Amino acid sequence: GWEGTKEFNYWVGGEYAEQSSCHYPPQPILACYILATTTSWLAVVVKAYASYAHKRSRLHDNLAILSLVSYSLGCTYRVAKPETALFGHDVAFTFFVGNGFGLILAAEKVSFLRYMYSFVRHNEWSSSKVEVRINQYRDIERYALPADIVITQIIWLICFVEMKTALVLFRLVLGFYLLRALRLFAFSQTFKKLYLGELETVAKFKFNLNSKHEKSEGDPESRAWVKNQRRKAGLLGYVTISFQLNLVINMILPICWDLFVTFLTFIVPITCVVWSCYVLYYVVVKIIKRRARSIERELDSHGATHTRNDFMKHVAGGQVVRVGTKEEEDEEESEDELV
């Protein structure tokens, strides 16, 4: 049956909180935490093994693993003590879950920026302004990331204050997350618009289409390339949809709607399950793509021809410096990998 609970119940304090409203079904929520525990620990093992086997340590990989470990510990603790391990009341549980959620947001932002940066690093680009701009944005994010982690620690400190003060602090943290996420969202939309706007110019250079009246659609090779680049840029649209959904459910609604705060008893474990499945999915995607690239390299070694006008470039002194054609230094990375 449904019961009252002190968890996410910020309107009736003290001993009366558990009798104030019956919005808490203990058995279904416990089942959600058991599922979250299973999927998160599985994702920890698979993600850690994939990173170790690849022999690389990237920031987004480390953040994803840390978020999964933190959530896994919190969910395991909740399953072991379902009666007392309540968010906002039990320090250990609140610490693990709060940091897990904060690290998820950090990992998503780093992965999202890496995806956009891959366009700059692996694809031809005719606008040095955009290349310099995304590098400047990444530099800013390197300094902002520690601030995100510090602000996240406010979440478990709400265990030491009265309920109404705890709600104010909790919403302030969500507000901070919301502002940071909206800034990244605005940048991603600007990036996508500029990238798609430059495709025609880049295609003409890449495929030696020098005539002012010659369009990339008239050349089969350039048409296929433009279609592929639009597909990759289109992935930003799918990510944006999930990004907006995350903003609404986890940030905007708890800030603006008092009743929705009580629904977080369900949303906390469900968020863990969704994030774990997301990580597992992209680990599988990476494995498939690495095998495909291995086959492509093997074909290239047997005399395959390369695209015309390929070049490498890097940003130096605020300008894009193009250097001679050479193979990618990091062929293992793909523009399609978001985690």
N, C-alpha and C positions, 0 to 999 in steps of 0.2 A: 503494500500500500504506500500511499504518499504520506510524508511526514514533514515536520518543520525542521529547520537546521539553522545553525549560526553561520554557515558558510555563505558568503555573498549576501547576507541579510544585514544591511547597514541601517535599517530604519527602526528596529526594535532591539535595544541592547539588553545586556544582562541576562538573567535567568529566563526571561520571557521570550527570547529570540526563537527558541526551538518550538514554541507553541504559537507563534505569531501567524504563520501561514503554512499550508501543506503544499509545498511546491517541490519537494525533494523525494524522489523514489529511490531508496537506498540500493536495492538489488540491481536495477538497470544501470545505475551509475557505477556500481562496483564492477558490473560486467564490462562497461566501457573502459574502466581503468585496467582490467585484466587484458582486454584486447590491446590497449595502448602499451601496456608493459611488454606484451609479446612482440608486437610489431616494431616497437622502438629498439628493443634489444637486438632483434634480427637485423634492423637497419644499421645499428652500431657495428655489428660483426661484419656485415657485407661491405659497408662503406669503408671501414678501417682496413679490411683485407684488400679491397680494390686500390686504396691509396698506397698501401704497403707494396702490393704487387707491382704497381706502376712506378714505385721508387721515387715519388715526388711528394712534397709537402707544400700545398698551396693554402693560402689564407682561407678561401671559401670552403675548402675541404675540412680544414681544422675547425672552423666555426660550425660547420654542419655536424661534425662528429661530437663536438662539445655540447651543442644543443641537444642532440639525441641522448648523450650520456646523462645530462642534467635532467631531461624529461624522464628518462628511463628510471633513474634513481628516485625521482619524485613519485612516479606511478607505482613503482615497486613498494615504496614506503606507504603509499595510500592503500594498496592492496593488503599489506601486512597490518595496518592500523586504520581500518575504514571508519571507525567511530570517532577517533581523535585527530587524525591527519586531515585537518580542514584548512582551506586557503584563508589566510588572514588571521589564523589563530595558532596554528602549529608552525613554528619558525622553520624547521627543517623542510617540511613540505612546501611552504611558501617560497623558501629560498631556491629549492630545486626547480619548481615549476616557473617561478618568476624569471630566473636566469635562463631556463630553457626557452621561454617565449622570447625574451630579449635577444638571445643568440640566434633564434630562428630569423628574426627580422634583420639582424646584422648579416647573417649568411645569405639571405635573399638579396639584400642590397649589394653585397660584394659580388655575388654571382651575376646579378643583373648588369652591373657595371662592366664586369668581365665580358659578358656577352656583347655589349655595345662596343667595348674596346677591341674585340676580335675583328669587327668590321674595319677598324683603323689599321690593325696589325696585319691582317691577312688579305685584305681587299684593296684594290686600287681606289684612289680617292683624288679628286681634282681640287678640293677646297682645303687649303692649309688651315684656314680659320677654324673649321670644324675639328680637324685633327688636334690642333693646339688646345681648343676649348675642352675636348673630352679628357685630354691629359691633365689639364688644370683642375677639372672637376674631380678626377681620381685622386689628385694630390690633396685636395681639400678633404675628401672622404677619409683619407688615411689619418688625418688629425681628428676628424669627427667621430670615428669609430670608438676610440677610448671613452669619449663623452657618452656615447650610447650605453656602454657597459657600466659606467659609473651611475648614470641616471637609473638604470635598471635595478640597482641595489636598493632604491627607495621602496620597491615593491615589498620586500620582506621586512622592511622596517615598520610597515603598517601594523605588524603584530604587537608592537609596543605602545600604540596610541589608542585612544578611544575610537569607537566605530565611525562616528561622523567625520572625524579628522582623517581616519583611514580612507574613507571614500573620497575625500578631497585629494589626498596624496595619490591615490590610485588613478583618479581621473587626470591629474596633472601629468603623470607618467604617460598615460595613453595619449594625452594631448601633445606631448613632446614627440612621441612616436609618429603621431599623425602628421605633424608639421614636417618632420624629416622625410616621411614617405611621400607626401604631396610634392615636396621639392624634387625628389628623384623621379616621380611620375611626370612632372612638367618637363624635366630635362629629357626624359626618354621620348616624349611626344615630339619635342623640338628636333631631337636627333633623327627620329624616323622620317619626319617631314623633309629635312634637309637631305638625308641620304637618298630618298626616293627622287627628290628633285634633281639630284646630280647624276643619276644613272645614265641618262642619255649622253651627257658630255663625256663621262668616263668610258662608255661603250665605244664612242667614236674614236677616242684615243687608243683604246685597247686593241681594237680591230681595224685600225688604219682606215677609218671612214672619214676622210678629210673633207669631203664635199659638204658645203653648208646645207645642201638640199638632200643629202643622203641620210636616211634614218636607219637606226639600228635594227628596226623591224624588217628591213629589206635583206639583211644578211642572216642566214640560218644560224651561224655560229654565235653571232652577237645576240640574236633574239633568244637563243637558249640560255646564254649567260645572264641577260637581263631578267629573264623569267626566274632563274635560280636565285638571283640577288633579291628580287621582290618577294620570293618565298621566304628567304631568311629574314628579311625585314618584317614580313608579315607575322613571323613568330612573336614579334614584340606585341602585336595585337592580342594574341592569345594569352600571353603573359600578363598583359595589362588587365584583361578581364578578371583573371584570378587575383591580380594585385588589388583591383577595386573591390572585389568581393571580400578579400581579407581586411581591407580598410573599413568597410561598412560593418562587418560582423564583429571584428575584434577591437575596433577603436571608436568609430563614430557612434554606433548605437549605444555602447555602454556609457559614453560621455553624455549623450543627449536624452537617453530614455532610462528612467529609474528601474522600471520593471525588467528591462532586458538584462540588467546586472545579475538578477537571480538566475537567468538562463546560462550564465557562465559556469554553473556547476556541471552542465552537459558539455559546453563548448571547450573547456580546458582539456578533457581527455580526447575529444573528437579532433581537436587541433593537433594533438600529438599523433594520432593515427594517420591523419591526412599528410602531415609532414613526413612521417616515416615511409609511407607508401610513395610519396613524391621522390624522396631520396632513392629508394629502391628502384623505382622506374628509371631514373636517369643513370643509375649505375649500369643497368641492363642496356640502356641506349648507348652508353659509352663503349661497352664491350662490343656491341654490334658494329659501331662505327670504326673502332680500331681495327677490327678484322677486315672491314671493307677497305680502309686505307692501306692495310698491309697488302691486300690483293692489288690495289692500284699501283703501289710502289713496285710490286713485282712485275706488273705489266710495263711500267715505265722503264724498268731496267732492261727490257727486251726490245727497246727501240721505239717506244711510244713517243709521239711528238708533243711538244708543249705549246701552250697558248702564246700568241704573238703579243709583243709589247708588255710582257711581264716585267715587273720591277719590284725591288724592295725599297722600303723607305723607313725613316725614323724621324722623330721630332727632336730638333736640336736648336737651342737658342731662340725658341719661339717660332721657328720655321720648320716646314717639312722638307727634309733632305732626302732626295731619291738617290739610291746607289745602284750599282750594277745588278743584273739578274743573278740570283742564286737561290738555292733551295731554302725552304722555310727552316728556321732554326728549331722550331718546335712543331713538328708535324703531328704530334699526338693531340694537340688541342683542336677543337672544332667549334665553328660558330654556332652549332646547334646545341651545344652542351650548356645547360644553365645551372648545373650543380656539380 
